Amino acid sequence: MENKQTVPFKGTKEQEEQLAAVIAARKNDKGALMPIMQKAQEIYGYLPYEVQKMISDQMNVPMAKIYGVATFYSQFNLYPKGEYQISVCLGTACYVKGSGQIYEKLMEELGIEGGQCSADGKFSLDACRCIGACGLAPVMMINDDVYGKLTVDQVGEILKKYA
């Protein structure tokens, strides 16, 4: 697995006990892997290697199968999300109007790659294919805040609002 995680895993004993109880309750149910993984993501917020390993060990399911499910379905996150989740639209309308450069500038400003979370846990950065605001292209969202008709020069000022 490629290591994009920049925030160390900080699972608690309580979370581990919660997950163990979920697994124990569903372990022998046919088709229980997906619901257990969904519950694990609810508990931890994402499915890091450590959580996948717990599921693997307690269910006697190979890590490769768990990783395969986690990477196949877009509902699962392998990496933590920041307090402020930035999503830049790289759909056609936004891309032709410069969203690729905005995405690059965000990576530079935050010191992270797409899909990563900053070491302080404050920001995570992802690309998406369409926000549905093509008339405002290029567009990015920070949590529920939408920023349209962006320029690269605006990126630093926008980030300061959340710092």
BAGUTOR-244630 format. One line per 2 residues: their letters; for each residue y, x, z of N, C-alpha, C. Coordinates in steps of 0.1 Angstrom, whole numbers, padded with zeros to 4 digits. Layout:
BEGIN
a> Y:X:Z:Y:X:Z:Y:X:Z  ...
***
This chain:
BEGIN
me> -0012:0008:0000:0000:0000:0000:0012:0009:0000  0022:0006:-0009:0034:0013:-0009:0042:0009:0003
nk> 0048:0019:0010:0056:0017:0022:0070:0014:0020  0074:0002:0019:0088:-0002:0017:0094:-0005:0031
qt> 0086:-0007:0041:0091:-0011:0054:0100:0000:0060  0112:-0003:0063:0121:0007:0069:0123:0004:0084
vp> 0118:-0008:0088:0119:-0012:0102:0106:-0010:0108  0104:-0003:0119:0091:-0001:0125:0085:-0015:0130
fk> 0072:-0016:0130:0065:-0028:0134:0068:-0029:0149  0072:-0041:0154:0075:-0043:0168:0068:-0056:0173
gt> 0055:-0057:0170:0047:-0069:0175:0046:-0068:0190  0046:-0080:0196:0045:-0081:0211:0031:-0085:0215
ke> 0027:-0083:0227:0014:-0087:0232:0013:-0102:0231  0024:-0110:0233:0023:-0124:0232:0020:-0129:0218
qe> 0026:-0122:0208:0024:-0125:0194:0009:-0122:0191  0004:-0111:0196:-0010:-0107:0193:-0019:-0117:0199
eq> -0016:-0122:0211:-0025:-0132:0218:-0024:-0146:0210  -0012:-0149:0205:-0010:-0161:0197:-0019:-0161:0185
la> -0018:-0149:0178:-0026:-0148:0166:-0041:-0148:0169  -0045:-0141:0179:-0059:-0141:0183:-0064:-0156:0186
av> -0056:-0164:0192:-0060:-0178:0195:-0061:-0186:0182  -0052:-0184:0173:-0053:-0191:0160:-0066:-0187:0153
ia> -0068:-0174:0152:-0081:-0169:0145:-0093:-0175:0152  -0094:-0174:0165:-0105:-0179:0173:-0108:-0194:0170
ar> -0097:-0202:0169:-0098:-0216:0166:-0103:-0219:0152  -0100:-0211:0143:-0103:-0214:0128:-0113:-0204:0122
kn> -0117:-0194:0129:-0125:-0184:0124:-0137:-0188:0115  -0144:-0198:0120:-0156:-0203:0113:-0154:-0214:0103
dk> -0141:-0218:0101:-0138:-0229:0092:-0138:-0223:0078  -0144:-0230:0069:-0144:-0226:0055:-0130:-0227:0049
ga> -0126:-0217:0042:-0112:-0217:0037:-0101:-0215:0047  -0104:-0208:0058:-0094:-0207:0069:-0085:-0195:0067
lm> -0088:-0186:0058:-0080:-0174:0056:-0065:-0177:0053  -0063:-0185:0043:-0049:-0188:0040:-0041:-0195:0051
pi> -0047:-0205:0058:-0039:-0211:0069:-0037:-0201:0081  -0047:-0192:0083:-0045:-0182:0093:-0034:-0172:0089
mq> -0034:-0168:0077:-0023:-0159:0072:-0009:-0166:0073  -0009:-0179:0070:0004:-0186:0070:0009:-0187:0085
ka> -0001:-0189:0094:0003:-0190:0108:0007:-0176:0113  0000:-0166:0109:0004:-0152:0113:0018:-0149:0108
qe> 0022:-0153:0096:0035:-0151:0091:0046:-0159:0099  0042:-0171:0104:0051:-0178:0112:0053:-0171:0125
iy> 0042:-0165:0131:0043:-0158:0144:0052:-0145:0142  0049:-0137:0132:0055:-0124:0131:0068:-0124:0122
gy> 0069:-0134:0113:0080:-0134:0103:0076:-0127:0090  0065:-0120:0090:0060:-0113:0078:0046:-0108:0081
lp> 0039:-0102:0071:0026:-0098:0072:0024:-0083:0070  0029:-0075:0080:0028:-0060:0079:0013:-0056:0080
ye> 0010:-0044:0076:-0003:-0038:0077:-0010:-0041:0090  -0003:-0039:0101:-0009:-0041:0114:-0014:-0055:0117
vq> -0007:-0065:0112:-0011:-0079:0113:-0023:-0082:0104  -0022:-0077:0091:-0034:-0078:0082:-0046:-0072:0088
km> -0045:-0061:0095:-0056:-0054:0101:-0062:-0062:0112  -0053:-0069:0120:-0058:-0078:0131:-0067:-0089:0125
is> -0062:-0095:0115:-0069:-0106:0108:-0082:-0101:0102  -0081:-0089:0096:-0093:-0083:0090:-0104:-0081:0101
dq> -0100:-0074:0112:-0110:-0071:0122:-0115:-0083:0129  -0107:-0093:0132:-0111:-0104:0140:-0119:-0115:0131
mn> -0117:-0115:0118:-0124:-0124:0109:-0135:-0118:0102  -0136:-0104:0103:-0146:-0097:0095:-0144:-0099:0080
vp> -0132:-0098:0076:-0128:-0100:0062:-0123:-0086:0057  -0127:-0081:0046:-0122:-0068:0041:-0106:-0068:0040
ma> -0100:-0057:0043:-0085:-0056:0042:-0081:-0059:0027  -0089:-0054:0018:-0086:-0056:0004:-0084:-0071:0000
ki> -0093:-0079:0006:-0092:-0094:0003:-0079:-0099:0009  -0076:-0095:0021:-0064:-0100:0028:-0051:-0095:0021
yg> -0051:-0083:0017:-0040:-0077:0009:-0039:-0084:-0004  -0050:-0087:-0011:-0050:-0094:-0023:-0044:-0108:-0022
va> -0047:-0115:-0012:-0042:-0129:-0010:-0027:-0127:-0007  -0023:-0118:0002:-0009:-0116:0006:0000:-0112:-0006
tf> -0005:-0105:-0015:0003:-0100:-0027:0002:-0110:-0038  -0008:-0119:-0039:-0009:-0128:-0050:0000:-0140:-0048
ys> 0001:-0145:-0036:0010:-0157:-0033:0023:-0153:-0028  0034:-0158:-0035:0047:-0155:-0032:0053:-0160:-0019
qf> 0045:-0168:-0012:0050:-0173:0001:0048:-0163:0012  0040:-0152:0009:0038:-0142:0019:0048:-0130:0017
nl> 0053:-0125:0028:0062:-0113:0028:0054:-0102:0035  0054:-0090:0029:0047:-0079:0035:0057:-0070:0042
yp> 0070:-0073:0040:0080:-0065:0047:0090:-0074:0054  0096:-0068:0065:0105:-0077:0073:0117:-0081:0065
kg> 0123:-0092:0069:0136:-0096:0063:0147:-0094:0074  0158:-0090:0069:0170:-0087:0077:0176:-0100:0083
ey> 0185:-0098:0092:0193:-0109:0098:0201:-0115:0086  0205:-0107:0077:0212:-0112:0065:0204:-0109:0053
qi> 0199:-0119:0047:0190:-0118:0035:0198:-0119:0023  0199:-0108:0015:0207:-0108:0003:0197:-0110:-0009
sv> 0201:-0120:-0017:0193:-0122:-0029:0203:-0122:-0041  0200:-0113:-0051:0208:-0112:-0063:0201:-0118:-0074
cl> 0207:-0127:-0082:0201:-0133:-0093:0201:-0123:-0105  0189:-0121:-0110:0188:-0112:-0122:0183:-0120:-0134
gt> 0185:-0134:-0133:0182:-0142:-0145:0191:-0138:-0156  0188:-0144:-0168:0195:-0140:-0180:0210:-0141:-0179
ac> 0215:-0153:-0175:0230:-0155:-0175:0236:-0145:-0166  0231:-0143:-0154:0236:-0133:-0144:0235:-0119:-0149
yv> 0223:-0116:-0154:0221:-0102:-0159:0230:-0098:-0170  0233:-0106:-0180:0242:-0102:-0191:0256:-0101:-0186
kg> 0259:-0107:-0174:0273:-0106:-0169:0274:-0095:-0158  0263:-0087:-0156:0265:-0076:-0147:0257:-0076:-0134
sg> 0248:-0085:-0132:0242:-0086:-0119:0233:-0073:-0116  0228:-0067:-0127:0220:-0055:-0125:0228:-0044:-0118
qi> 0241:-0042:-0122:0250:-0032:-0116:0253:-0036:-0101  0254:-0049:-0099:0257:-0054:-0085:0245:-0051:-0076
ye> 0233:-0053:-0081:0221:-0050:-0074:0220:-0035:-0071  0223:-0027:-0081:0224:-0012:-0079:0234:-0008:-0068
kl> 0245:-0014:-0069:0256:-0011:-0059:0252:-0015:-0045  0245:-0027:-0043:0240:-0031:-0030:0230:-0021:-0025
me> 0221:-0016:-0034:0211:-0006:-0029:0218:0007:-0024  0228:0011:-0032:0236:0023:-0028:0243:0020:-0015
el> 0250:0009:-0013:0258:0006:-0001:0249:0005:0011  0238:-0001:0009:0229:-0004:0021:0219:0007:0023
gi> 0217:0016:0014:0208:0027:0015:0193:0023:0015  0190:0012:0008:0177:0007:0007:0174:0003:-0007
eg> 0161:0002:-0010:0157:-0003:-0023:0155:-0018:-0022  0153:-0024:-0034:0150:-0039:-0034:0137:-0041:-0027
gq> 0136:-0052:-0019:0124:-0055:-0012:0124:-0049:0002  0134:-0040:0005:0134:-0034:0018:0144:-0040:0028
cs> 0143:-0036:0040:0151:-0040:0051:0158:-0028:0056  0171:-0029:0059:0178:-0017:0065:0172:-0014:0079
ad> 0173:-0001:0082:0167:0004:0095:0172:-0004:0107  0184:-0009:0107:0189:-0016:0118:0185:-0031:0118
gk> 0178:-0035:0108:0173:-0049:0107:0184:-0059:0103  0195:-0054:0099:0206:-0063:0096:0206:-0069:0082
fs> 0202:-0061:0072:0202:-0066:0058:0188:-0063:0052  0184:-0073:0044:0173:-0071:0034:0178:-0075:0021
ld> 0172:-0069:0010:0177:-0071:-0003:0165:-0074:-0012  0167:-0085:-0020:0157:-0089:-0030:0164:-0094:-0042
ac> 0157:-0094:-0053:0162:-0099:-0066:0155:-0113:-0068  0161:-0122:-0075:0154:-0134:-0078:0157:-0137:-0093
rc> 0151:-0147:-0098:0152:-0149:-0113:0163:-0160:-0116  0165:-0169:-0107:0176:-0179:-0110:0180:-0186:-0097
ig> 0192:-0187:-0094:0197:-0194:-0082:0201:-0208:-0086  0203:-0210:-0099:0207:-0223:-0104:0222:-0225:-0105
ac> 0230:-0214:-0105:0244:-0215:-0105:0249:-0206:-0117  0243:-0208:-0129:0246:-0200:-0140:0261:-0200:-0144
gl> 0268:-0211:-0142:0282:-0211:-0145:0290:-0202:-0136  0284:-0197:-0125:0292:-0188:-0116:0287:-0173:-0118
ap> 0279:-0171:-0129:0273:-0158:-0131:0284:-0147:-0131  0280:-0135:-0125:0268:-0132:-0118:0269:-0137:-0103
vm> 0257:-0140:-0098:0257:-0147:-0085:0248:-0139:-0075  0251:-0139:-0062:0242:-0135:-0052:0244:-0144:-0040
mi> 0234:-0144:-0032:0234:-0152:-0019:0232:-0143:-0007  0239:-0145:0003:0236:-0139:0016:0233:-0150:0026
nd> 0221:-0151:0030:0216:-0163:0037:0219:-0176:0028  0228:-0184:0034:0231:-0197:0026:0245:-0196:0019
dv> 0252:-0184:0020:0265:-0182:0014:0263:-0178:0000  0269:-0185:-0010:0268:-0181:-0024:0281:-0174:-0028
yg> 0279:-0163:-0035:0291:-0156:-0041:0289:-0155:-0056  0299:-0161:-0063:0298:-0161:-0078:0309:-0154:-0084
kl> 0308:-0152:-0097:0317:-0144:-0106:0320:-0131:-0099  0310:-0124:-0095:0311:-0112:-0088:0314:-0100:-0097
tv> 0320:-0090:-0091:0322:-0077:-0097:0317:-0066:-0088  0313:-0055:-0093:0308:-0044:-0084:0318:-0040:-0074
dq> 0331:-0041:-0077:0341:-0038:-0067:0342:-0047:-0055  0336:-0059:-0056:0337:-0068:-0045:0326:-0066:-0035
vg> 0315:-0059:-0038:0303:-0057:-0030:0307:-0052:-0016  0314:-0041:-0015:0317:-0035:-0002:0325:-0045:0007
ei> 0334:-0052:0002:0342:-0061:0010:0334:-0073:0015  0325:-0077:0006:0316:-0088:0010:0307:-0084:0022
lk> 0301:-0072:0020:0292:-0067:0031:0299:-0065:0044  0312:-0061:0044:0320:-0059:0056:0320:-0072:0064
ky> 0320:-0084:0058:0321:-0097:0065:0309:-0098:0074  0298:-0092:0071:0285:-0093:0078:0282:-0082:0088
a> 0290:-0071:0087:0287:-0059:0094:0290:-0060:0109
***
